[in-house]
Amino acid sequence: MPSDEWIRTLADGRRVKFSYDELMDATFITAQIEGNEVVYSILLSKGATKLSRKEVEGRFQHELSKR
């Protein structure tokens, strides 16, 4: 069950921790802005193909663009 975790610095200087976990029947991805208790998460059905880091980050683009 592959998993991945990384930190990206946004253009405005905020740091975001992303994670990608392949589960038995699904894929679970998350994004958390540093210093924020809120964790954005998405559960994808197993039918979804493996996502690249760029694709994972893109899934959270709208939420992370909010201030």
N, CA, C and O atoms as a Tinker XYZ file with bonds, in Angstrom:
   268  protein
     1  N      0.834000   -1.176000    0.000000    73     2
     2  CA     0.000000    0.000000    0.000000    64     1     3
     3  C      0.882000    1.244000    0.000000    63     2     4     5
     4  O      1.295000    1.704000    1.065000    81     3
     5  N      1.175000    1.790000   -1.164000    73     3     6
     6  CA     2.045000    2.970000   -1.247000    64     5     7
     7  C      1.448000    4.194000   -0.539000    63     6     8     9
     8  O      0.238000    4.420000   -0.543000    81     7
     9  N      2.331000    4.949000    0.052000    73     7    10
    10  CA     1.932000    6.221000    0.641000    64     9    11
    11  C      3.051000    7.225000    0.399000    63    10    12    13
    12  O      4.202000    6.855000    0.167000    81    11
    13  N      2.690000    8.499000    0.459000    73    11    14
    14  CA     3.654000    9.564000    0.190000    64    13    15
    15  C      3.241000   10.781000    0.998000    63    14    16    17
    16  O      2.050000   11.016000    1.204000    81    15
    17  N      4.207000   11.549000    1.454000    73    15    18
    18  CA     3.954000   12.766000    2.224000    64    17    19
    19  C      5.013000   13.788000    1.833000    63    18    20    21
    20  O      6.192000   13.449000    1.731000    81    19
    21  N      4.603000   15.044000    1.612000    73    19    22
    22  CA     5.552000   16.080000    1.237000    64    21    23
    23  C      5.017000   17.447000    1.627000    63    22    24    25
    24  O      3.826000   17.604000    1.893000    81    23
    25  N      5.910000   18.441000    1.661000    73    23    26
    26  CA     5.545000   19.819000    2.004000    64    25    27
    27  C      5.866000   20.706000    0.811000    63    26    28    29
    28  O      6.937000   20.605000    0.213000    81    27
    29  N      4.925000   21.569000    0.478000    73    27    30
    30  CA     5.082000   22.508000   -0.632000    64    29    31
    31  C      4.855000   23.923000   -0.074000    63    30    32    33
    32  O      3.943000   24.137000    0.725000    81    31
    33  N      5.681000   24.875000   -0.493000    73    31    34
    34  CA     5.491000   26.271000   -0.126000    64    33    35
    35  C      4.728000   26.952000   -1.248000    63    34    36    37
    36  O      5.161000   26.948000   -2.400000    81    35
    37  N      3.579000   27.543000   -0.897000    73    35    38
    38  CA     2.750000   28.239000   -1.887000    64    37    39
    39  C      3.376000   29.580000   -2.250000    63    38    40    41
    40  O      4.293000   30.043000   -1.570000    81    39
    41  N      2.889000   30.201000   -3.312000    73    39    42
    42  CA     3.421000   31.486000   -3.788000    64    41    43
    43  C      3.335000   32.571000   -2.711000    63    42    44    45
    44  O      4.169000   33.476000   -2.669000    81    43
    45  N      2.322000   32.477000   -1.838000    73    43    46
    46  CA     2.155000   33.494000   -0.793000    64    45    47
    47  C      2.972000   33.190000    0.467000    63    46    48    49
    48  O      2.864000   33.908000    1.461000    81    47
    49  N      3.789000   32.130000    0.431000    73    47    50
    50  CA     4.672000   31.795000    1.536000    64    49    51
    51  C      4.117000   30.762000    2.509000    63    50    52    53
    52  O      4.858000   30.262000    3.356000    81    51
    53  N      2.836000   30.432000    2.409000    73    51    54
    54  CA     2.276000   29.414000    3.302000    64    53    55
    55  C      2.814000   28.039000    2.928000    63    54    56    57
    56  O      2.998000   27.724000    1.752000    81    55
    57  N      3.063000   27.221000    3.963000    73    55    58
    58  CA     3.554000   25.858000    3.739000    64    57    59
    59  C      2.385000   24.894000    3.932000    63    58    60    61
    60  O      1.605000   25.020000    4.876000    81    59
    61  N      2.282000   23.937000    3.027000    73    59    62
    62  CA     1.194000   22.960000    3.061000    64    61    63
    63  C      1.782000   21.556000    3.043000    63    62    64    65
    64  O      2.643000   21.240000    2.222000    81    63
    65  N      1.303000   20.714000    3.964000    73    63    66
    66  CA     1.711000   19.311000    3.983000    64    65    67
    67  C      0.645000   18.501000    3.254000    63    66    68    69
    68  O     -0.534000   18.550000    3.604000    81    67
    69  N      1.067000   17.763000    2.247000    73    67    70
    70  CA     0.182000   16.904000    1.469000    64    69    71
    71  C      0.494000   15.455000    1.813000    63    70    72    73
    72  O      1.626000   15.117000    2.160000    81    71
    73  N     -0.524000   14.602000    1.714000    73    71    74
    74  CA    -0.294000   13.171000    1.872000    64    73    75
    75  C     -1.139000   12.402000    0.869000    63    74    76    77
    76  O     -2.198000   12.860000    0.438000    81    75
    77  N     -0.647000   11.227000    0.511000    73    75    78
    78  CA    -1.290000   10.340000   -0.455000    64    77    79
    79  C     -1.173000    8.931000    0.102000    63    78    80    81
    80  O     -0.068000    8.442000    0.334000    81    79
    81  N     -2.313000    8.274000    0.320000    73    79    82
    82  CA    -2.305000    6.906000    0.846000    64    81    83
    83  C     -3.229000    6.037000    0.016000    63    82    84    85
    84  O     -4.405000    6.353000   -0.162000    81    83
    85  N     -2.688000    4.943000   -0.490000    73    83    86
    86  CA    -3.509000    3.963000   -1.195000    64    85    87
    87  C     -3.990000    2.958000   -0.164000    63    86    88    89
    88  O     -3.186000    2.301000    0.496000    81    87
    89  N     -5.305000    2.839000   -0.029000    73    87    90
    90  CA    -5.920000    1.899000    0.891000    64    89    91
    91  C     -6.385000    0.677000    0.107000    63    90    92    93
    92  O     -6.173000    0.607000   -1.104000    81    91
    93  N     -7.000000   -0.262000    0.759000    73    91    94
    94  CA    -7.473000   -1.477000    0.088000    64    93    95
    95  C     -8.447000   -1.160000   -1.047000    63    94    96    97
    96  O     -8.280000   -1.651000   -2.163000    81    95
    97  N     -9.459000   -0.345000   -0.766000    73    95    98
    98  CA   -10.507000   -0.085000   -1.744000    64    97    99
    99  C    -10.605000    1.380000   -2.160000    63    98   100   101
   100  O    -11.577000    1.766000   -2.809000    81    99
   101  N     -9.629000    2.196000   -1.803000    73    99   102
   102  CA    -9.728000    3.626000   -2.085000    64   101   103
   103  C     -8.348000    4.286000   -2.008000    63   102   104   105
   104  O     -7.359000    3.664000   -1.620000    81   103
   105  N     -8.316000    5.551000   -2.387000    73   103   106
   106  CA    -7.132000    6.393000   -2.237000    64   105   107
   107  C     -7.541000    7.578000   -1.379000    63   106   108   109
   108  O     -8.577000    8.195000   -1.627000    81   107
   109  N     -6.738000    7.902000   -0.372000    73   107   110
   110  CA    -7.041000    8.975000    0.568000    64   109   111
   111  C     -5.963000   10.037000    0.436000    63   110   112   113
   112  O     -4.781000    9.744000    0.621000    81   111
   113  N     -6.357000   11.277000    0.115000    73   111   114
   114  CA    -5.391000   12.371000   -0.022000    64   113   115
   115  C     -5.771000   13.490000    0.938000    63   114   116   117
   116  O     -6.952000   13.723000    1.195000    81   115
   117  N     -4.757000   14.186000    1.471000    73   115   118
   118  CA    -5.006000   15.270000    2.412000    64   117   119
   119  C     -4.086000   16.457000    2.136000    63   118   120   121
   120  O     -3.043000   16.331000    1.493000    81   119
   121  N     -4.511000   17.611000    2.645000    73   119   122
   122  CA    -3.696000   18.824000    2.607000    64   121   123
   123  C     -3.948000   19.587000    3.899000    63   122   124   125
   124  O     -5.095000   19.755000    4.314000    81   123
   125  N     -2.869000   20.051000    4.538000    73   123   126
   126  CA    -2.994000   20.817000    5.772000    64   125   127
   127  C     -2.033000   21.992000    5.725000    63   126   128   129
   128  O     -0.827000   21.819000    5.549000    81   127
   129  N     -2.584000   23.193000    5.884000    73   127   130
   130  CA    -1.765000   24.403000    5.918000    64   129   131
   131  C     -1.056000   24.456000    7.269000    63   130   132   133
   132  O     -1.679000   24.244000    8.310000    81   131
   133  N      0.236000   24.737000    7.252000    73   131   134
   134  CA     1.032000   24.795000    8.472000    64   133   135
   135  C      0.397000   25.751000    9.484000    63   134   136   137
   136  O      0.008000   26.865000    9.131000    81   135
   137  N      0.296000   25.316000   10.734000    73   135   138
   138  CA    -0.272000   26.142000   11.792000    64   137   139
   139  C     -1.791000   26.161000   11.811000    63   138   140   141
   140  O     -2.388000   26.908000   12.587000    81   139
   141  N     -2.423000   25.359000   10.975000    73   139   142
   142  CA    -3.872000   25.317000   10.879000    64   141   143
   143  C     -4.334000   23.925000   11.294000    63   142   144   145
   144  O     -3.764000   22.926000   10.855000    81   143
   145  N     -5.369000   23.852000   12.141000    73   143   146
   146  CA    -5.872000   22.552000   12.583000    64   145   147
   147  C     -6.746000   21.874000   11.534000    63   146   148   149
   148  O     -6.983000   20.668000   11.608000    81   147
   149  N     -7.225000   22.643000   10.555000    73   147   150
   150  CA    -8.099000   22.088000    9.525000    64   149   151
   151  C     -7.281000   21.233000    8.561000    63   150   152   153
   152  O     -6.231000   21.653000    8.074000    81   151
   153  N     -7.779000   20.030000    8.296000    73   151   154
   154  CA    -7.163000   19.146000    7.316000    64   153   155
   155  C     -8.185000   18.906000    6.213000    63   154   156   157
   156  O     -9.263000   18.367000    6.464000    81   155
   157  N     -7.849000   19.302000    5.009000    73   155   158
   158  CA    -8.716000   19.034000    3.859000    64   157   159
   159  C     -8.429000   17.612000    3.412000    63   158   160   161
   160  O     -7.267000   17.220000    3.295000    81   159
   161  N     -9.479000   16.831000    3.159000    73   159   162
   162  CA    -9.264000   15.450000    2.751000    64   161   163
   163  C    -10.251000   15.038000    1.666000    63   162   164   165
   164  O    -11.370000   15.545000    1.588000    81   163
   165  N     -9.806000   14.111000    0.839000    73   163   166
   166  CA   -10.631000   13.570000   -0.241000    64   165   167
   167  C    -10.414000   12.060000   -0.264000    63   166   168   169
   168  O     -9.279000   11.586000   -0.220000    81   167
   169  N    -11.505000   11.316000   -0.333000    73   167   170
   170  CA   -11.457000    9.870000   -0.457000    64   169   171
   171  C    -11.908000    9.518000   -1.864000    63   170   172   173
   172  O    -13.039000    9.816000   -2.249000    81   171
   173  N    -11.033000    8.888000   -2.632000    73   171   174
   174  CA   -11.323000    8.531000   -4.019000    64   173   175
   175  C    -11.550000    7.028000   -4.129000    63   174   176   177
   176  O    -10.890000    6.241000   -3.450000    81   175
   177  N    -12.480000    6.639000   -4.979000    73   175   178
   178  CA   -12.736000    5.211000   -5.176000    64   177   179
   179  C    -11.505000    4.554000   -5.782000    63   178   180   181
   180  O    -10.684000    5.220000   -6.412000    81   179
   181  N    -11.381000    3.267000   -5.593000    73   179   182
   182  CA   -10.207000    2.535000   -6.085000    64   181   183
   183  C    -10.081000    2.623000   -7.605000    63   182   184   185
   184  O     -8.995000    2.428000   -8.152000    81   183
   185  N    -11.190000    2.915000   -8.286000    73   183   186
   186  CA   -11.151000    3.028000   -9.739000    64   185   187
   187  C    -10.282000    4.171000  -10.224000    63   186   188   189
   188  O     -9.876000    4.198000  -11.386000    81   187
   189  N     -9.994000    5.121000   -9.335000    73   187   190
   190  CA    -9.152000    6.257000   -9.713000    64   189   191
   191  C     -7.717000    5.776000   -9.931000    63   190   192   193
   192  O     -7.223000    4.920000   -9.197000    81   191
   193  N     -7.068000    6.322000  -10.927000    73   191   194
   194  CA    -5.683000    5.944000  -11.196000    64   193   195
   195  C     -4.749000    6.596000  -10.185000    63   194   196   197
   196  O     -5.134000    7.547000   -9.505000    81   195
   197  N     -3.540000    6.096000  -10.084000    73   195   198
   198  CA    -2.554000    6.678000   -9.179000    64   197   199
   199  C     -2.296000    8.123000   -9.587000    63   198   200   201
   200  O     -2.053000    8.418000  -10.757000    81   199
   201  N     -2.351000    9.014000   -8.609000    73   199   202
   202  CA    -2.172000   10.435000   -8.865000    64   201   203
   203  C     -0.721000   10.848000   -8.644000    63   202   204   205
   204  O     -0.047000   10.322000   -7.758000    81   203
   205  N     -0.246000   11.784000   -9.449000    73   203   206
   206  CA     1.076000   12.362000   -9.229000    64   205   207
   207  C      0.955000   13.399000   -8.114000    63   206   208   209
   208  O     -0.153000   13.777000   -7.733000    81   207
   209  N      2.085000   13.858000   -7.595000    73   207   210
   210  CA     2.054000   14.914000   -6.574000    64   209   211
   211  C      1.341000   16.157000   -7.115000    63   210   212   213
   212  O      0.550000   16.780000   -6.406000    81   211
   213  N      1.621000   16.513000   -8.365000    73   211   214
   214  CA     1.000000   17.690000   -8.966000    64   213   215
   215  C     -0.526000   17.528000   -9.034000    63   214   216   217
   216  O     -1.262000   18.483000   -8.785000    81   215
   217  N     -0.992000   16.336000   -9.368000    73   215   218
   218  CA    -2.427000   16.079000   -9.441000    64   217   219
   219  C     -3.072000   16.140000   -8.054000    63   218   220   221
   220  O     -4.183000   16.651000   -7.911000    81   219
   221  N     -2.381000   15.622000   -7.033000    73   219   222
   222  CA    -2.899000   15.702000   -5.661000    64   221   223
   223  C     -3.028000   17.164000   -5.258000    63   222   224   225
   224  O     -4.072000   17.576000   -4.753000    81   223
   225  N     -1.981000   17.952000   -5.473000    73   223   226
   226  CA    -2.009000   19.371000   -5.123000    64   225   227
   227  C     -3.130000   20.089000   -5.867000    63   226   228   229
   228  O     -3.796000   20.953000   -5.296000    81   227
   229  N     -3.345000   19.742000   -7.133000    73   227   230
   230  CA    -4.395000   20.356000   -7.939000    64   229   231
   231  C     -5.786000   20.096000   -7.397000    63   230   232   233
   232  O     -6.676000   20.932000   -7.551000    81   231
   233  N     -5.988000   18.940000   -6.762000    73   231   234
   234  CA    -7.295000   18.616000   -6.187000    64   233   235
   235  C     -7.680000   19.576000   -5.063000    63   234   236   237
   236  O     -8.865000   19.743000   -4.772000    81   235
   237  N     -6.690000   20.207000   -4.430000    73   235   238
   238  CA    -6.930000   21.113000   -3.312000    64   237   239
   239  C     -6.748000   22.589000   -3.689000    63   238   240   241
   240  O     -6.808000   23.462000   -2.823000    81   239
   241  N     -6.532000   22.860000   -4.947000    73   239   242
   242  CA    -6.234000   24.215000   -5.403000    64   241   243
   243  C     -7.271000   25.238000   -4.929000    63   242   244   245
   244  O     -6.906000   26.303000   -4.432000    81   243
   245  N     -8.545000   24.923000   -5.079000    73   243   246
   246  CA    -9.609000   25.868000   -4.711000    64   245   247
   247  C     -9.573000   26.175000   -3.203000    63   246   248   249
   248  O     -9.627000   27.339000   -2.808000    81   247
   249  N     -9.482000   25.137000   -2.368000    73   247   250
   250  CA    -9.466000   25.340000   -0.916000    64   249   251
   251  C     -8.244000   26.127000   -0.469000    63   250   252   253
   252  O     -8.338000   26.973000    0.420000    81   251
   253  N     -7.098000   25.850000   -1.081000    73   251   254
   254  CA    -5.865000   26.507000   -0.668000    64   253   255
   255  C     -5.749000   27.934000   -1.178000    63   254   256   257
   256  O     -4.919000   28.701000   -0.690000    81   255
   257  N     -6.571000   28.298000   -2.154000    73   255   258
   258  CA    -6.526000   29.676000   -2.674000    64   257   259
   259  C     -7.265000   30.640000   -1.753000    63   258   260   261
   260  O     -7.114000   31.855000   -1.884000    81   259
   261  N     -8.067000   30.113000   -0.816000    73   259   262
   262  CA    -8.786000   30.944000    0.153000    64   261   263
   263  C     -7.819000   31.408000    1.223000    63   262   264   265
   264  O     -6.870000   30.702000    1.564000    81   263
   265  N     -8.057000   32.572000    1.741000    73   263   266
   266  CA    -7.193000   33.095000    2.813000    64   265   267
   267  C     -7.857000   32.950000    4.133000    63   266   268
   268  O     -7.288000   33.332000    5.155000    81   267
